[in-house]
Amino acid sequence: MSISTGFPDQAEQRVNQHAPLFAPGYTGPFVLVTALFLFWGIPSNMNDILIKQFMKSFEITRFRAGLIQSAFYMGYFVLAMPAALIMRRYSYKAGLVIGLLLYSAGTFLFWPAAIHRQYAFFLFALFIIASGASFLETGANPFIAVLGDPRTSERRLNFSQAFNPVGAVTSVLVGTIFILSGIELRPAQIAVMKTEGTYDAYLRYETMRVVKPYLLIGTVMFIWAMLILRTKFPKIAEEADEGPDRAKGRFLDLFKHRHFVLGVVAQFLYVGAQVGTWSYYIQYIQDYTHQPEKVAGYLLTGTLVAFGVGRFTATYLMKFFSPSKLTGIYGLINVALLGTAVLHPGWIGVGAIFLTSFFMSLMFPTIFALGIKELGPNTKLGGSLMVMAIIGGAAFPPIEGLIFGATHSMATALAILLVCYAFIAHYGFAGCQVRAAQTAR
């Protein structure tokens, strides 16, 4: 038994540089599934715009606005295991089609929610959207990871995940232009509009601005579901070997893999850190630099561009460096950057938070790929638990809202995210060594 140092030797580097990203004959399914990474990046990042918009149109606190993320990521948590069981019983393809249809249905619910101006209705619609996205992530991540040579699984998954920030950037840019009106009323103006009886019409106008973008998104998702339904998906090795004599694995067996258990914890904390950072970035900017919401929205768009650049950069660097070591280094860098934002709120803090997106970019796909390695027949179940760990995105924003309510400091609220990156750095440097020790015999 040997223990990996995390540094690939020269022979391994040459293999990683020349090994194909996916098996021959899989171009069609690879493209269709890779596009899903872009698609689920749209609603999760549009939530950052909705938080700002609904604080205005429903006149709610940052804590209540944080429930947008709670409702959304609860959908991931609740549906991840059923999604895995359905795909285990049928196929990845079936799960992906179901996910796209749920996703589409949730977006269409924005229309009646806006007409009735019910915040709870919007939260339910977001839950349905996330339920569909949970199917997509539960299926697409392990599907891409096992689509070719296991030695290139991290690089392959990072490549596909690199399209996720394309969706993120698109959604925030669209939200900033078409959802945020740029109208930010002062208390005196609100009082005048209430006296004139025009304030309720203004709130209804702000609420209805979210409808058209979501209807367009829902239409695209429905069309993509039909495309996948009509495309032949050849069975990958994991599915082709299924039969009466094949070991199905057991759920409890997953907890025998220390690298997997630590990976689930790391994923929970990563998503909490990502969502907790982006959800309140607009508020941080406005609190400490007093910029209008449109400018703050464009800065949020910019940090998501940095996230996308980081994904493609990490995919390239993994040809030469250990993915786990890069994760550890990036985790430490983000501890330093976030600490700077906490201690130096203002433009320095805005810039530090802006840069965290570049270094957080490789974390989700790398943790996912490292965590589900060597799980064998439990790969789909393991992948579902990794997706369930996305519930971290539901946990942190409301906590930050409560801290802000108690301290009136967005910088202080962000401090709880430091522990997330510290643990991720630990996982990158040490959490995977046990997995290597178990599998290298």
C-alpha positions in Angstrom: 0.0 0.0 0.0 1.4 3.4 -1.0 0.3 6.9 -0.2 0.1 9.5 -2.9 2.0 12.7 -2.4 -0.3 14.7 -4.6 2.5 15.5 -7.0 2.2 13.7 -10.4 5.4 12.2 -11.7 6.6 12.9 -15.2 5.2 9.8 -16.7 1.8 10.5 -15.2 1.9 14.1 -16.5 2.6 12.8 -20.0 -0.5 10.5 -19.7 -2.7 13.3 -18.4 -1.5 15.7 -21.2 -2.3 13.2 -24.1 -5.3 11.2 -22.7 -8.6 12.1 -24.5 -11.2 13.9 -22.4 -14.0 11.4 -23.3 -14.4 8.1 -25.1 -14.9 8.0 -28.9 -18.5 8.0 -30.1 -19.7 10.1 -27.2 -19.5 13.5 -28.9 -23.3 14.1 -29.1 -24.2 13.1 -25.5 -21.0 14.9 -24.3 -22.1 18.2 -25.9 -25.8 17.9 -24.8 -24.8 17.1 -21.2 -22.0 19.6 -21.0 -24.6 22.3 -22.0 -26.6 21.4 -18.9 -23.7 22.7 -16.8 -24.4 26.1 -18.4 -28.2 25.8 -17.8 -28.2 25.1 -14.1 -25.8 28.0 -13.6 -28.5 30.3 -14.8 -31.2 30.1 -12.0 -28.7 29.6 -9.1 -27.0 32.9 -10.0 -30.1 34.7 -11.0 -31.0 34.3 -7.3 -28.4 36.9 -6.5 -30.4 39.3 -8.6 -33.7 38.2 -7.1 -32.5 38.8 -3.6 -31.9 42.5 -4.4 -35.1 42.7 -6.5 -37.4 41.1 -4.0 -36.0 43.2 -1.1 -37.4 46.1 -3.1 -40.6 44.7 -4.6 -41.7 42.9 -1.5 -40.1 45.3 1.1 -38.4 42.5 3.0 -35.3 42.2 5.2 -32.0 40.6 4.1 -32.8 37.6 6.3 -36.2 37.0 4.5 -34.5 37.6 1.2 -31.9 35.0 2.1 -34.8 32.5 2.1 -34.6 32.6 -1.7 -31.4 30.6 -1.5 -32.9 28.4 1.3 -35.9 27.4 -0.8 -33.8 26.9 -3.9 -31.1 24.7 -2.4 -33.7 22.8 -0.4 -34.9 21.5 -3.8 -31.4 20.1 -4.4 -31.3 18.4 -1.0 -34.8 16.8 -1.2 -34.6 15.6 -4.8 -31.0 14.5 -5.1 -31.5 11.0 -3.6 -34.8 10.3 -5.6 -32.9 11.4 -8.7 -30.1 9.0 -8.1 -32.5 6.1 -7.4 -34.4 6.9 -10.6 -31.3 7.0 -12.7 -30.0 3.9 -11.0 -33.2 2.1 -11.9 -33.4 3.5 -15.4 -30.6 5.6 -16.9 -28.8 8.9 -16.8 -30.8 10.0 -19.8 -34.1 9.4 -18.1 -33.1 11.5 -15.1 -31.8 14.3 -17.2 -35.1 14.6 -19.2 -37.1 14.6 -16.0 -34.8 17.3 -14.5 -35.2 19.6 -17.6 -39.0 19.2 -17.5 -39.2 20.1 -13.8 -36.8 23.0 -14.3 -39.0 24.3 -17.1 -42.2 23.9 -15.1 -40.7 25.9 -12.2 -39.8 28.8 -14.4 -43.3 29.0 -15.9 -44.7 29.2 -12.3 -43.1 32.7 -12.1 -45.9 34.1 -14.1 -48.8 33.3 -11.7 -46.5 34.0 -8.8 -46.0 37.5 -10.1 -49.6 38.1 -11.0 -50.7 37.2 -7.4 -47.6 39.0 -5.9 -47.0 36.1 -3.5 -43.5 35.8 -2.2 -44.2 32.3 -0.9 -45.3 31.3 -4.4 -42.0 32.5 -5.8 -40.2 30.4 -3.2 -42.2 27.4 -4.3 -41.4 28.0 -7.9 -37.7 28.3 -7.1 -37.9 25.0 -5.2 -39.4 23.3 -8.3 -36.6 24.8 -10.5 -34.0 23.5 -8.1 -35.6 20.1 -8.0 -35.1 19.9 -11.7 -31.5 21.2 -11.4 -30.9 18.6 -8.8 -31.7 15.8 -11.3 -29.4 17.5 -13.8 -26.4 17.8 -11.4 -26.9 14.3 -9.9 -26.8 12.9 -13.4 -24.5 15.1 -15.3 -21.6 15.3 -12.9 -21.0 11.5 -12.5 -21.9 10.9 -16.2 -19.1 13.3 -17.3 -16.7 12.0 -14.6 -17.0 8.3 -15.8 -17.3 9.1 -19.5 -13.7 8.3 -20.3 -10.3 7.5 -18.8 -10.5 7.8 -14.9 -7.1 9.4 -14.9 -8.6 12.4 -16.6 -11.9 12.6 -14.7 -11.0 15.8 -12.8 -9.9 17.5 -16.0 -12.9 16.3 -17.9 -15.3 17.4 -15.2 -13.6 20.8 -14.8 -13.9 21.3 -18.6 -17.6 20.6 -18.5 -18.0 22.7 -15.3 -16.2 25.5 -17.1 -19.5 26.2 -19.0 -21.3 26.7 -15.7 -20.0 30.2 -15.2 -21.0 31.0 -18.8 -24.6 30.5 -17.6 -23.8 32.4 -14.4 -22.4 35.4 -16.2 -25.3 35.4 -18.7 -27.9 35.2 -16.0 -26.5 38.0 -13.9 -26.0 40.2 -16.9 -29.5 39.6 -18.1 -30.9 40.1 -14.6 -29.0 43.3 -14.2 -30.3 44.7 -17.5 -33.8 43.4 -17.6 -34.8 42.7 -13.9 -33.1 45.5 -12.0 -34.8 48.7 -13.0 -32.3 51.0 -11.5 -35.1 52.8 -9.6 -34.1 53.1 -6.0 -36.6 55.3 -4.1 -35.7 57.3 -1.0 -38.1 57.2 2.0 -39.4 60.6 1.1 -40.2 59.5 -2.4 -42.0 56.4 -1.1 -44.1 58.6 1.2 -45.1 60.8 -1.6 -46.1 57.8 -3.9 -48.1 56.3 -1.0 -49.9 59.6 -0.6 -50.6 59.7 -4.4 -51.7 56.1 -4.5 -49.0 55.0 -7.0 -46.7 53.1 -4.8 -48.5 49.7 -5.1 -48.4 50.0 -8.9 -44.7 50.6 -8.6 -44.2 47.5 -6.5 -46.3 45.5 -9.0 -44.2 46.8 -11.9 -41.0 45.8 -10.1 -42.4 42.3 -9.4 -43.5 41.7 -13.0 -40.0 42.5 -14.3 -38.8 38.9 -13.4 -41.4 37.1 -15.5 -40.2 37.4 -19.1 -36.6 36.2 -18.5 -37.9 33.2 -16.7 -40.4 32.3 -19.3 -37.7 32.4 -21.9 -35.4 30.2 -19.8 -38.3 27.7 -19.3 -38.9 27.5 -23.1 -35.2 26.7 -23.8 -35.2 24.0 -21.1 -38.2 22.3 -22.6 -36.7 22.3 -26.1 -33.4 20.8 -24.7 -35.4 18.1 -22.9 -36.8 17.1 -26.3 -33.4 17.1 -27.9 -32.0 14.7 -25.2 -35.1 12.5 -25.4 -34.5 12.1 -29.2 -30.7 11.4 -28.9 -29.3 7.9 -28.4 -27.2 7.7 -25.3 -24.8 4.7 -25.6 -24.5 3.0 -22.2 -21.2 3.8 -20.4 -19.3 1.1 -18.6 -21.1 1.7 -15.3 -24.6 1.1 -16.9 -23.5 -1.5 -19.4 -22.3 -3.8 -16.7 -25.6 -3.7 -14.8 -27.4 -7.1 -14.6 -28.6 -9.7 -12.2 -25.1 -10.8 -11.3 -23.7 -7.3 -10.8 -23.1 -6.0 -7.3 -25.4 -3.1 -6.7 -23.6 -1.8 -3.7 -25.1 -0.4 -0.5 -25.7 3.1 0.8 -23.9 2.4 4.0 -20.8 1.3 2.1 -20.3 4.9 1.1 -19.3 5.9 4.7 -16.4 3.4 4.6 -14.6 5.8 2.2 -13.1 8.6 4.2 -12.2 10.6 1.1 -15.9 10.5 0.1 -17.2 11.6 3.6 -14.7 14.4 3.8 -15.6 15.4 0.2 -19.3 15.7 1.1 -18.4 18.0 4.0 -16.1 20.0 1.8 -18.8 20.3 -0.8 -21.3 21.5 1.7 -18.9 24.2 2.9 -17.9 25.2 -0.6 -21.4 25.8 -1.9 -22.2 27.7 1.4 -19.2 29.9 0.8 -20.0 30.5 -2.9 -23.6 31.3 -2.4 -22.9 33.2 0.8 -20.4 35.4 -1.1 -22.4 36.1 -4.3 -25.8 36.5 -2.6 -24.7 39.6 -0.7 -22.0 40.9 -3.0 -24.4 43.6 -4.3 -25.3 44.6 -0.7 -21.6 44.7 0.3 -20.8 47.0 -2.6 -23.7 49.3 -1.9 -23.1 49.4 1.9 -19.4 50.3 1.6 -19.0 52.2 -1.7 -22.6 53.5 -2.1 -22.8 52.6 -5.8 -26.2 52.2 -7.5 -27.7 48.8 -7.9 -26.9 48.7 -11.6 -23.2 49.3 -11.0 -23.2 46.7 -8.3 -24.9 44.2 -10.6 -22.2 44.8 -13.3 -19.5 44.2 -10.6 -21.3 40.9 -9.7 -21.2 40.0 -13.4 -17.5 40.8 -13.5 -16.7 38.5 -10.7 -18.6 35.7 -12.4 -16.5 36.3 -15.5 -13.4 35.8 -13.2 -15.0 32.6 -12.0 -15.3 31.4 -15.6 -11.7 32.3 -16.5 -10.7 30.5 -13.4 -12.5 27.3 -14.5 -10.7 27.2 -17.9 -7.4 28.1 -16.3 -7.7 25.3 -13.7 -8.6 22.8 -16.5 -5.4 23.7 -18.2 -3.2 23.7 -15.1 -4.5 20.2 -14.2 -2.5 18.9 -17.1 0.6 19.7 -15.1 -0.4 19.9 -11.4 -2.3 17.7 -9.0 -6.0 18.8 -8.8 -6.0 18.2 -5.1 -3.0 20.4 -4.5 -4.4 23.2 -6.6 -7.6 23.0 -4.5 -5.6 23.3 -1.3 -3.6 26.3 -2.6 -6.7 28.1 -3.9 -8.5 27.5 -0.6 -5.7 29.2 1.3 -5.7 32.1 -1.1 -9.4 32.6 -0.6 -9.0 32.6 3.2 -6.6 35.5 2.8 -8.8 37.4 0.3 -12.0 37.0 2.3 -10.1 38.0 5.5 -9.1 41.1 3.7 -12.7 41.9 2.8 -13.8 41.4 6.4 -11.0 43.6 7.8 -10.9 46.3 5.1 -14.5 46.9 3.9 -14.7 49.3 1.0 -13.1 49.2 -2.4 -10.2 47.0 -1.1 -12.8 44.6 0.2 -14.8 44.8 -3.0 -11.7 43.9 -5.0 -10.8 41.1 -2.7 -14.2 39.5 -3.0 -14.1 40.0 -6.7 -10.9 37.8 -6.9 -12.3 35.0 -4.7 -14.4 33.9 -7.6 -11.4 33.1 -9.7 -9.9 30.8 -7.0 -13.2 29.2 -5.9 -13.8 28.2 -9.5 -12.1 24.8 -9.5 -13.5 23.7 -6.1 -16.9 22.1 -6.9 -15.9 19.9 -9.8 -12.6 18.9 -8.3 -14.1 18.0 -4.9 -16.9 16.1 -6.7 -14.5 14.1 -8.9 -12.1 13.3 -6.1 -15.0 12.4 -3.8 -16.7 9.8 -6.0 -13.6 8.1 -7.2 -13.4 4.3 -6.6 -17.0 4.1 -5.4 -17.9 1.5 -8.0 -21.6 0.5 -8.0 -22.2 3.3 -5.5 -21.2 6.0 -7.9 -24.7 7.3 -8.5 -25.6 7.2 -4.9 -22.4 8.9 -4.0 -23.0 11.5 -6.6 -26.5 12.2 -5.2 -25.0 12.8 -1.7 -22.5 15.2 -3.3 -25.4 17.0 -4.8 -27.4 16.9 -1.5 -24.4 18.7 0.0 -25.4 21.7 -2.0 -27.8 22.4 0.9 -24.9 24.4 2.2 -26.2 27.1 -0.1 -29.5 27.1 1.8 -27.8 27.3 5.2 -25.4 30.2 5.0 -27.3 33.2 3.4 -30.0 33.3 6.2 -27.3 33.1 8.8 -25.5 36.0 7.2 -28.7 37.9 7.2 -29.2 37.3 10.9 -25.6 38.4 11.6 -26.2 41.5 9.6 -29.4 42.2 11.5 -27.5 42.0 14.8 -24.3 43.8 13.8 -25.4 46.0 10.8 -22.1 44.9 9.2 -22.0 43.0 6.0 -18.3 42.5 6.4 -18.8 40.8 9.8 -21.5 38.6 8.3 -19.0 37.4 5.6 -16.5 36.3 8.3 -18.3 33.0 8.9 -17.3 31.9 5.4 -13.6 31.8 6.4 -14.0 28.4 8.0 -15.4 27.1 4.7 -12.2 27.8 2.7 -10.0 26.7 5.6 -11.6 23.2 5.5 -11.5 23.1 1.7 -7.8 23.8 1.9 -7.4 20.9 4.4 -9.3 18.6 2.1 -7.2 19.5 -0.9 -3.9 18.9 0.9 -4.8 16.0 3.1 -8.4 14.7 2.6 -7.6 12.8 -0.5 -4.5 11.0 0.7 -6.6 8.4 2.5 -8.4 7.7 -0.8 -5.1 7.3 -2.5 -3.9 5.0 0.2 -7.0 2.8 -0.1 -6.8 2.5 -3.9 -3.0 2.3 -4.5 -2.1 -1.3 -3.8 
